[in-house]
Amino acid sequence: MEYKRSILKCLRSYTFLESFHIRFASNSNITEDEIDAIIEKKKGKISVITKTFPKNMQGSPVIIESKDAYTVKKHLNYELRMLYGPVQALKGTNNKKKFQSDCTFIQNQTVIPIVEPSKNNFVSGLKTNKNLEENSYLNKVLNFPLINQNPSKASEIYITEINSLRKELEKRSRSYVPSVSKILEKTMSQESVANLKRWKENMIRELGDEGFQKYHEEILKNGQNLHMCINTYLGSTPKPEINIEEAISGHWKSLRTILPNINDIKLLEERIAHPFLCYKGIVDCFARYRGKLVVIDWKTSKKKKPSVSSTFDNPLQIAAYVGALNFDPKYQYLANQGLIVVAYEDGTQASAHYMDENLIHRYWKEWLIRVKMYWELMEQNENSQS
């Protein structure tokens, strides 16, 4: 017992120790001098230690494991983020973060409130003319702002108008909130639909129905695994501890020059929703890439994607996520930039397509056209079934 008391007293005397755990074992051969040497060597770095004591309390304890504070904190931060999500600022606080003037910014709470619109302003003159109803509400979709603007610019009339739009879209959705992917799928051009159909027919002809189904499932599975590995890495897990399956080893190698340039993680695989335009999605990542605060979307491809335009509807997806993040009351962030990262199966360097504020605004306008088109199609389908 004297040895136990002495080692506990010794451990408590070191202010650098954050925590320790004692485990009882059956034997020990280490000397007290060796214990002191190990502690001195790790002085200022040990944060977690595991020790064993003989059952009869004779002899000195053995240090069987020690970890430095940095490693322990990385593991704890990752586990807590996976369990509870990122830390959110409390409403009403004034602890605003200031960034350099690179068109990135952050705020503590959204400034345009979600309120019940006045009945007098809600459906003015819409009951008598169905076309007028569509023009009055769906046309307002086309002018919806990307940024949750300053309160001084958000008049009471404007707040009432966009909340009336929200109310109308909620009524149309009937509790079903479409995802960004669903809206893009339903509003594809006839040419894109034909190309997709032709590709599917060729694949089925080559692989058969079962083979194509298996191929599709493998793509989804590999995409999920790659996302999980990326999140694990960005969650501060050391690279050697990440299990990379053979099926995604090429994609992982492709990202080798991209991932080290990502830091200051705000969100990882978080669900977001636009409360006014009534759509939802999952943001892969919201972080800094080479100093710029961007919404990131991970993509995989066999073919090279040398430009933003070559990624098809991916820029619209980024713009949709940026707009939703700016208005989702669950989060305290504003965004105006994006990044599409395309990882290649053969391991060649991934393409990182940066979207600045001007490009995001351009694709936001195109996204709003697709949103309006989606609700018009839903209205037409409902009328044809009635």
N, C-alpha and C positions, 0 to 999 in steps of 0.2 A: 504493500500500500504506500510505502514511503516513495518508491519509484514513481508510482502513479501521481501522487500529490506533487512531486517535484517537477515532473514533466508538464502537468497542467499549469502549475505556477509559472514555469518557464514560457509556455505558449501564451498565457494571458499577458505576460510582460511585454510581448511584441505587439506594438500597436498596428503593425502592418498586416496582421492576420485578420482576414475578413470573416472566416468561419472554419471550423474543423470538425472532423468526425472521428470517434474512437471506436474500434472494433476489437473484440476479444478473440484471441487465437490460442493455440495449444503450446507453441514453443517460440523461443527467441534466442538468438546468439549475439546480437549486436550490442556493443558497449555504449556506455553513457557518453564517452568522448566522441564516438562516431556520430551519435545523435546530435551533439553540439556542433560538430563539423558540418553536418548536413544542413542544419538550421542556419548556421552562419553563411554557408554558401548560397542559400536561397533567400537570405535576408533582404527584405524590401520587395520580394516578388511572390512569396508563397501566399496563396489566398485560400486554398483548400488542401488539407492533408488528411490522409487516412493512416491510422496507427493500429498496431496490434499489441496486446498485452498477454502474457502467459496467465493461465487460469489461476496458478498458485501465487501470482503477483511477485514472483522472483525473477530477477533479471530486469533488463531495460526494455522499453517499448521499441518496436521496429517501425520506421517510416516506410510504408509499402507503396505510397502514391503521393505525388505532389503536383499541383498545377499552378501555373502563374495566373495572376489576376486577369490579364488580358484574354487568355483562352477561356476562362470560366465565364467572364462577362459576355463574350461572343456567343457562347452556347446558351446562356440564360436569356439574352436578348432575342435570339432566334426562337427559342421555345415559347417565350411569352408573346412574341408577335404572332406566331402560328396559332396560339391558343386564344388570344384576346384581341388581336388586331393591333394596328398602330395606336400610339398614344394620341389622344385628341385634346386640343386646348379647351379649357372651360369657357362657356359663354360669359361674356361680360368682362373678360380679362383684356388687358391692353398690352400683352406681351407679344407684340408684332415683330416678325422677323423681317429684316431689311436686306435685300439683295442688291447686287450691283446693277447698274442701269443697263440690263440686257433684255429689257421687255419681259422680265419675269417678276412676279409679285405674289404675295400671300396675304390673306386677311383672316381675322378671327371668327367672323360669322357672316353668313350671306346677308345682303342688304335689302333685297326685294322680298318682302314677306309673303308667305302662303296664307291668304285670308279668304274668307267667304265674301264673294262679290255681292254688291247691292242688287236686290231683285229688280230695281228700276233700270239698272244698266245691263242686266244679264242677258235677256233675250228680247231686245227691243225690235219689234216688228218682224220677228223671224217666223212666227207661226203661220203667217199667211203666204209666205213665199219660200219654197224649199231651196231654190237656187240662191236666193238672197242669204239664206242661212249658211250655205257652204261658202259663199263669197265673204260673208262677214267674219266667219271664224277661221276657216281653213286658209284664207288669204293672209290672215294675221300670222299664221305659222311662218310664212315666207319672210317676214320682217322681224322675227324673234332674235334678240341679241345673243351674241356668243358669250359676252362678259356680263357678270352680275354687277351692274354699274353702280356708280356712286349715288348715295341717297339724294343728293342735291339735284340729280338729273332724273330721278324717278318720281314723277309727279303722282299725286293721288289718283288722277284719272288713268294714268298709264298702269299703275298697280292694279286698279280695278279691271282694266281691259285684259291684262294677261292672266288674271285670276279667272275671268269669265271664259277665256280660252281654255284654261286648265279644266274648268268645270264641264265645258262642252265635250272635251276629249275624254274625260273620265266617263261621261255618260255614253259616249260612243264605244269606248273600250269594254264597258260592262264588266269591270273588275279584271279584265285580262290586259296586262301590260306587255306589249310586244318587245322583243329584244332587238338590238341593233341588227343582228344577223338576220332575224326574221323580216324586218323592214327591207333590208337590202335584197333579200331573196325574193320577196313578193314584188319588188319594183324593178327588177332587172329588165334591161331592154330586150326586145324580141331577138335581136342578134345574139346577145349573151345567152339567152335561154336556148336558142338553136345550137350554139357552140357547145354548151354544157351537155345538151341531149346527145349530140353527135359524139362527143368524147366518151360519154357513158356507154353508148351503144358499141363503140369500138373496143372499149375495155371488156365489156361482157362477151363480145365476139371472141376476144383473145383469151380471156380467163374463165369464161363461163359464169353463170349466176352465182354459184357458191364461191368460186374463186374471187370474183369481184367483191362480194360481201366480205370475205376474209381480208382482201386487200384494203378495203375501206376501214375495217375495224383496226387493222394494223396501223394505218395512218393516224387514226384518232388516239390509239394507245401510245404510239411513239411521241405524238405531240404533247400528250399529258405528261409523259415521263420527262420530256425535255423541259417543259414548264416547271415541273417539280424540282428538277436539278438546278435550274436557273434560280428559282426562289430560295432553294437551300443555300446556294452560293451567296446570293445577295443578302440572305439572312445571317451572314457572317460565319457560316460553317466552313472550316478549313477545307481546301480543295481535296487533299488526300482522303478525307472522310466521306466524300460524295461518291456514291456508287453509280457509275455510268455504264448503262447496258450497251451491248455491242450494236444494237439496232440504231442507237442515237449517237454513237461515238463520233461519226462524221460531222453531224450537226454541232456537237459539243466542241469539237476541234475548230469548227468554222467560227465559233464565237470567241476564240481565244484573245483576239485584240479588242473586242467590244466590252466584255464584262468588266475588265479592270478599270475602264473609264467611267463606270457607273457608281455613284455614291449618293450620300444624303437621301436615303430611301424614305419616301413618304408613304407609299401604298404598294402592296404586293397582292395580286389576285383578289381585289376587292370588288364587291358588287356595288354598282352605282345606279341611280335612276334619276331621270329628269322629271321633276314634279309638275312642270307646266306643259311639256310636250309629250308626257306619258310614254316614255320608252325606257328600257333598262339595258344593262350590259355588265361585263366584268373587265375592269382595267387590269391589264397584265402587270404594269409597273408605272409608278409616278415617282421620278427621281431626277437627279442631276446627271447629265451626260456631257462631259467636257465643260462643266461649269454652267450649263443651261438646264433649267427646270423643264422637263418634258414628260408628256404622256407617252409611254413606250408600248408597242405591240410587237410580240415575237411571232415571226412567220418562218415556215420551212419551205424549201423548194428544191427540185432537181435542176431546174433551169435558172439561169442567171437573171436577176432583176436589176438592171443597171440604173433605173430611175424611179422616181415616185410614180409616174404615170404607168409604168410597167407592172405595178402591183395591183392593178385593177381597182376594186372597191375599197382596198385597205386605207387609203387617205380619207375616204368618207367615214370609215369606222373610227379612225383617230379623231376626226373633227367631232363626231357624235359623242365620243367619250369626253373630250375636252369640254363641250357644252354642258353635258350632264354633270361633270365634276364641279363646274362653276356654280351650279344651282342646287345640287343635292345638299339638303340641310344637315345631313349626317357628317359632312366633312367641312373643314375650315380652309380649304385651299381654293385658289384660283389658278387657272392654267391658260396659256395661249400659244403653246408650242408643242410639237410632237416629234416622234421618232419611230420609223418603221424599220425593224431589224429583220433581215432575211438570212436565215442560216441554211447553208447548202449541204446536201447529203454527202457530197464527195470530200468535204472537209476544207474546201477553199474558203478564203476569207469572206466572212459575212458582209452583206451590204447594209450600211446604216444610212437611211434616207431621212435627213433632218427636215422638218417642216417648220418654217418660221411663222411669225404672227400673220403676215400677209397671206401666206399659202393656206394656213389654217382657216382664215376668214373666207377665202375663196371656196374651199371645200365645204365649209359650214353652210354657205349659201346653196351649194348643190345638195347637201344633206337635207336641208329644209324642204327642198323640192321633192325629195324622195319621201319625207315624212308626210307631206301634204298628199302626195300620190297614194301612199299607203292607206290613209284614212278615207280617201275617195273610193279606192277599190273595196275597202271593207263596207262602205255605204252601198256601193253597187251590188255586192254579193248579198247583202242583207235584203235589198229590195227585190233581187231576182228570186230569192227563196221565199219571200212573203206572198 
